[in-house]
Amino acid sequence: MKRHIAALVLAVAVLLTSAGVASAVIVIKARAERWSPTSVSISRGSVVKWRAVSGDHNIKAYGGNWSYFRTLPSGSSRSRTFSSAGTFRFYCTLHASVSGGSCSGMCGRVVVA
């Protein structure tokens, strides 16, 4: 009986992974006055983790398709799961500015397929 349960659990895990249900964690680091990388492409259900490697930063969305704003003191991180497709733009309000839909400075984007 235990073998059958183990086989069933393994089969379900394989099916979920092959169906794209398994998610990835992508790290975007904040160093000085830039994100690294500035742009990432991920699958739906993946997690993006912003990590402040040096200095204090924050994350603010722009473009109207998500709302998220968190302070990142040096050494901390924040995560968000992206469950829908689209392009999600963000910036650090301390090191960038947005005007007329354009961002200059510490700007980045997450592209979800």
Residue, then its C-alpha position, 0 to 999 in steps of 0.5 A: m500500500k505504501r508503494h502505491i501511495a508513493a507512486l501516486v505522489l510521484a506521478v502527481a508531482v511529475l504532472l504538476t511540474s510538466a504542466g507548468v505549475a511549478s514556479a521559479v523564484i527570480v531575484i532582482k538586486a538593488r545595488a547603489e542606484r540600479w536594479s540588477p537585472t533591470s528586466v526579467s521574463i518569467s512564467r505565470g506563477s513565478v515569484v520575483k524577489w527584490r533584495a536590497v544589497s546596498g543602500d535603502h530602496n523601495i519598489k513602486a509600480y507604474g503603468g496601472n497594471w499592479s499596485y505594490f510599494r514596499t520599503l527595502p532597508s539594506g539587507s532586506s527583501r520583498s517578494r511578489t507572485f505574478s499570476s497573470a500575463g503582462t508587463f509590470r513596470f516598477y521603480c525606486t522612488l528614491h533613485a528614479s522618476v516617472s513622468g508621462g509614463s516614462c521612467s528614468g533612473m532606477c527603473g525595471r520591468v517584469v514580463v510574465a508570459 
